[in-house]
Every structure is written in structure tokens, then in C-alpha cells.
Amino acid sequence: MNIRKKIRYIWDYYRWTFFLLAAAGLLLFYIGDMVYKSSQTIDLQGFFINDSQNHFPAGRISEDFSEYAKTAPGHRIAFDDSLLIDLDSGRHYHTSSQSKLMAYIAAKELDFLVAPESLARFYARSFPLLDFNQLLPADLKDRLREDLIFGTDGTGKQKAWGLDLRHSRFLEEPGNPPGEPYYLLILSYTPHSGTLISFLHYSYQEPLPD
């Protein structure tokens, strides 16, 4: 039996074994990755919603920001750009994305979200949000003053509830077509105010203060 026939024989009789071994390997890798991530401390968690033009590639941003902020071993930055939400749609993916967002907020596990203006304004009326004027140090407050969005949040309190990102590193890059602006909203319960300030420095390509 020549080599070609041997390969064909092995493939015909053992291909399902190969498929099962490959599937088992992928499953073990997935479980191992989940266990590894669950053992790490999340320093910042954010959702980028309806990013159809890929302004906010979550994987690249989390890696880049981790390096910028010198994230400690055993800690990680958790960003997600997979959510697509249409409040008027009953499609499964839209409702699943909305359910995921609400679940993370209910569990107080989400620090911030970024969404197109119309959706962000809806969420601003629905959620208790952090006042940027209370969060920002003096240097950032001066830098971002013109981009702050004012109004009442879900608690009915007047505050700077949002940040227009049109002048951030994500939307000022060459080749980005004009469109609906994206706003950043910070949930009022976040325990990661220091990391959020670092993320805002990063978002506007500012060096971290000494």
C-alpha cells in the first residue's frame, strides 16, 4: 500500500476520532480560558454598543489600555464590542444584547458604556449615572469641558451625565466618516474611579500624571 492509500485508509477509518479529539481539545481550551479569566480581578469593565463601523475594537483597546495603565499581573481589563441593540426590534440578538446589558448593570459589574447619541440619551434617562464634574480632576475637566453632556439622569438629578467622544482618539482617527456621535456614560456605583480616569487620559492620548 502506497503512502497515498495509507493516508486515505487512515482518513476513512479514523476521521471521526480526529474530529472528536479536535472538539475535545477546543472544549478544554474554552473551559481553561474561562477558569483562567474567572481567577483574575477585573480592573475595568465596559461595553461598546452598536459599533457597526468598528470605532471601538474591544480586544485591541483592552490590550493597548492594559499596557498604557500597566495593569498588574492577575488583573485584566474587560471590554466587549459585540452588543447590538435596537429598542424597537424584537430580533433575538437585539433582545439578548439588551438583556446582557441590564444583567451586568443589575449585578453592578459594568463600569461604563459607550453608545450612539440617541441610545445613550435613552439610557441616561433610565440609569443612575456618575457626574463627570465629580469624577474628573482639574486637568481633565478643563480638557473635556466642551464635550460634557448635561441633563438629568435616571435619578432625576441634574449633572454632567455623558461625554461626547467625537474628539477622542477613537473618532478623530483619519478616515473615520462623520456620523452619529458616541457618548460615554459611567454608572454611579462604579468602584473603579481611578482606572476610569486613566482610561479617559488614554482615550484623549494624554500621558498619565506622575
C-alpha positions, 0 to 999 in steps of 0.5 A: 500500500502506497503512502497515498492509500495509507493516508486515505485508509487512515482518513476513512477509518479514523476521521471521526476520532480526529474530529472528536479529539479536535472538539475535545481539545477546543472544549478544554481550551474554552473551559481553561480560558474561562477558569483562567479569566474567572481567577483574575480581578477585573480592573475595568469593565465596559461595553461598546454598543452598536459599533457597526463601523468598528470605532471601538475594537474591544480586544485591541483597546483592552490590550493597548489600555492594559499596557498604557495603565500597566495593569498588574499581573492577575488583573485584566481589563474587560471590554466587549464590542459585540452588543447590538441593540435596537429598542424597537426590534424584537430580533433575538440578538437585539433582545439578548444584547439588551438583556446582557446589558441590564444583567451586568448593570443589575449585578453592578459589574459594568463600569461604563458604556459607550453608545450612539447619541440617541441610545445613550440619551435613552439610557441616561434617562433610565440609569443612575449615572456618575457626574463627570464634574465629580469624577474628573480632576482639574486637568481633565475637566478643563480638557473635556469641558466642551464635550460634557453632556448635561441633563438629568439622569435616571435619578432625576438629578441634574449633572454632567451625565455623558461625554461626547467622544467625537474628539477622542482618539477613537473618532478623530482617527483619519478616515473615520466618516462623520456620523452619529456621535458616541457618548460615554456614560459611567454608572454611579456605583462604579468602584473603579474611579481611578482606572476610569480616569486613566482610561479617559487620559488614554482615550484623549492620548494624554500621558498619565500624571506622575 
